[in-house]
Amino acid sequence: MEVTHEPGRRIEFRSRDSSVTRAVILLVGLVPLLAPYELLIRPSWRGGLTWAWLFCALLSAGAVLVAAAFVGAALFGLSQRVRFDAPRRVITYAHRAPGVRYRVRRFPFSALQGLRVNTRAWSEGPDTYTLVAAVSGHRDIEFGSFDDRVEAERCLAALKDIVERGGRE
């Protein structure tokens, strides 16, 4: 996650999957391709269509779809940008996901219903923290990723300051 902060003017949060994460997702996505190989190619089916062949073909098609989803996620990755712009009094939320075109939504500060820190408790490892903006007429926008609650609270205070002061010095 990348945070750009211009005190009193704007704060922008950008997140993208790292290259290592994308490589791991790609490699995991290739594993389901073993199913078509093991079920259809390797046995070298002889004869006509049978129920067994049809069942194997159906399983193979599902495996190819799962692999395609993983490969798509690895190649296109999820990216998100949230900008709080005080001079314009606007929140810009832009995101892209595999198979979805780049979307940009703008909300006036007056549509903001609240800002908070959300805690994710993991069964293994330390908790992580994200910021959440509740916007009227839209689902909650979750952004930022923090390992330290103090850092998340610091960003939350800076956001609240920008929203309340609205660019006025």
Secondary structure, 3 states (H helix, E strand, C coil): CEEEEECCCEEEEEEECCHHHHHHHHHHHHHHHHHHHHHHHCCCCCCCCCHHHHHHHHHHHHHHHHHHHHHHHHHHCCEEEEEEECCCCEEEEEEEECCEEEEEEEEEHHHEEEEEEEEECCCCCCCEEEEEEEECCCCCEEEEEECCHHHHHHHHHHHHHHHHHCCCC
